[in-house]
Amino acid sequence: MIMGLFWKRSKHKPLSARQEKAAGRIASVIIRRQTEIAGYLNRKTQYWNRASKLILLLLICLVFGGVSLWLLLRACN
């Protein structure tokens, strides 16, 4: 496993024109959706003060950190 760090990876073939076009469409859909969600969240929190935003960030970090720790502990058993 450690020796895998020193192996050369095979070079990937370049994408065909059709694949490039499909990848571009997928990327544009993802970017558009991310922009819509960001705008929605900005509208919802535009009147929040800095302390409220920091508290929300702390809570999100605690929740996701706790879930991650729980999953790690369950995976070890």
Phi and psi in degrees as a GROMACS rama.xvg file:
@    title "Ramachandran Plot"
@    xaxis  label "Phi"
@    yaxis  label "Psi"
@TYPE xy
-68.7586  -33.7789  ILE-2
-63.9196  -21.4322  MET-3
-62.4691  -19.4587  GLY-4
-68.0384  -25.3503  LEU-5
-103.742  -0.874091  PHE-6
-80.0667  148.077  TRP-7
-79.926  136.603  LYS-8
-85.9635  145.034  ARG-9
-69.2685  143.749  SER-10
-78.3356  137.599  LYS-11
-80.6071  149.278  HIS-12
-71.8071  145.179  LYS-13
-66.3837  152.383  PRO-14
-73.0768  148.515  LEU-15
-74.927  168.915  SER-16
-60.5917  -38.9118  ALA-17
-65.1415  -42.0248  ARG-18
-66.9561  -39.2711  GLN-19
-61.3426  -43.0801  GLU-20
-63.6699  -44.2976  LYS-21
-64.2029  -41.763  ALA-22
-64.0371  -38.9849  ALA-23
-64.1421  -41.0047  GLY-24
-64.2918  -44.4714  ARG-25
-62.1741  -43.8592  ILE-26
-63.0201  -41.1676  ALA-27
-67.8875  -36.0472  SER-28
-64.8063  -43.3683  VAL-29
-63.7515  -45.5028  ILE-30
-63.7509  -42.1199  ILE-31
-62.4228  -43.0746  ARG-32
-66.1467  -41.1762  ARG-33
-62.0357  -39.8291  GLN-34
-64.8869  -41.6962  THR-35
-62.4162  -44.8689  GLU-36
-65.4282  -41.7612  ILE-37
-62.7119  -41.569  ALA-38
-62.786  -43.1962  GLY-39
-60.6912  -47.829  TYR-40
-66.3386  -36.1372  LEU-41
-65.0092  -39.7678  ASN-42
-64.8992  -38.5078  ARG-43
-69.2163  -29.0807  LYS-44
-112.964  13.1875  THR-45
-65.6964  -24.9028  GLN-46
-101.087  5.53116  TYR-47
-77.1231  145.683  TRP-48
-86.1575  173.197  ASN-49
-61.1993  -40.4284  ARG-50
-62.0602  -41.0574  ALA-51
-63.7375  -41.1809  SER-52
-66.0497  -38.7967  LYS-53
-67.1916  -38.3259  LEU-54
-64.1036  -44.1419  ILE-55
-60.6056  -44.2342  LEU-56
-60.6563  -42.7089  LEU-57
-61.9573  -44.3087  LEU-58
-63.1387  -42.9112  LEU-59
-62.2578  -44.2058  ILE-60
-62.8062  -41.2908  CYS-61
-65.2585  -42.6176  LEU-62
-64.6334  -52.2973  VAL-63
-69.0508  -34.2783  PHE-64
-64.6893  -42.0026  GLY-65
-64.7654  -42.491  GLY-66
-64.5245  -41.3586  VAL-67
-62.8891  -43.9731  SER-68
-63.2308  -42.8151  LEU-69
-60.4492  -44.1928  TRP-70
-64.0153  -40.0954  LEU-71
-63.2921  -42.5857  LEU-72
-66.5814  -38.1256  LEU-73
-68.5189  -34.1148  ARG-74
-70.4588  -28.2069  ALA-75
-76.4375  -20.5858  CYS-76
